[in-house]
Amino acid sequence: MRFTKMQGLGNDYVYLNCTGGLPDNLPELAVRLSDRHFGVGADGLICICPSERADFGMRIFNADGSEGAMCGNGIRCLGKYVYDKGLTRKTSLLTVETASGVRYLELFLRDGLVQSVLVDMGRPELSPPVKLMAAGRTWQAVPVSVGNPHAVVFCGGVDALNLAELGPALERHPAFPDRVNVEFAQSDDRGGLKVRVWERGSGETLACGTGACAALTAAARAGLVSRHTTVHLPGGELEVRWAEENGHLYMTGPAVTVFEGEISLENENYRCVREKNAVQ
Ligand SMILES: N[C@H](CCC[C@H](N)C(=O)O)C(=O)O
């Protein structure tokens, strides 16, 4: 199976061109391809699909096989994929249908290849703050939907947090029946926003596009930052603007092709090793 490996700020996905049809059992395929020992290695799988409502469709699966409704870093790379591979000649108002609606992309080129992408992420939905017990203490979180669910926690010393313990406890908190992506955010002394993300279905990632948008929304609503702010993630920076005029979020950031590859899928030994480990 041929694939393309791409990343946005280190949030990396395996891309399959499915404009001619989708493979069977996408959740299992996502697990196999995402495995960093037995597969390609990625935060998940993204399929480029045909669409009747837009120029292309996008389906995104996390590393555990669960399907996401939207992916900010992933959709920027999809824009790069379809332009660089000649599947479109559009560089503005490129439309992509996702499970959370149609998104609009602007592609920015250098030397004929896409370098960065602006995405209209639509309108966020904020809910009142909730108090969550996790890892022996109470956390206040702001639920924000950007097409997918997020819980934004503001706290100091974000770098020192033990996300391996905190992340799963909040991701799977009973307050979120479909699980949730969790952002730990603090405003920095330059008016920016520093964010670490524990992603639903993938664990801590170097960046999360929808997470950066959710964190900006909650921080701007709380008056911590302006509505047009640089979000600093471990993998790099995203520019996010929550527009006054129409309430939409606009996210701008890089998109990178890492390598093209081909994987043989007949190798089943990974399954028994994983199942054996799971059993132990
Ligand atoms: N884990 C997310 C999907 C990937 C989102 C993230 N990679 C981004 O860049 O927005 C979810 O289950 O909703």
PDBQT file of the ligand as one rigid body, heavy atoms in Angstrom, charges set to zero:
ROOT
HETATM    1  N1  LIG A 301      -7.582  13.654  18.459  1.00  0.00    +0.000 N 
HETATM    2  C1  LIG A 301      -8.590  14.504  17.793  1.00  0.00    +0.000 C 
HETATM    3  C2  LIG A 301      -8.402  14.452  16.261  1.00  0.00    +0.000 C 
HETATM    4  C3  LIG A 301      -7.068  15.043  15.810  1.00  0.00    +0.000 C 
HETATM    5  C4  LIG A 301      -7.013  16.529  16.094  1.00  0.00    +0.000 C 
HETATM    6  C5  LIG A 301      -5.626  17.160  16.055  1.00  0.00    +0.000 C 
HETATM    7  N2  LIG A 301      -4.556  16.319  15.597  1.00  0.00    +0.000 N 
HETATM    8  C6  LIG A 301      -5.632  18.500  15.322  1.00  0.00    +0.000 C 
HETATM    9  O1  LIG A 301      -4.603  18.878  14.738  1.00  0.00    +0.000 OA
HETATM   10  O2  LIG A 301      -6.691  19.193  15.387  1.00  0.00    +0.000 OA
HETATM   11  C7  LIG A 301     -10.005  13.991  18.160  1.00  0.00    +0.000 C 
HETATM   12  O3  LIG A 301     -10.158  12.790  18.423  1.00  0.00    +0.000 OA
HETATM   13  O4  LIG A 301     -10.930  14.824  18.151  1.00  0.00    +0.000 OA
ENDROOT
TORSDOF 0
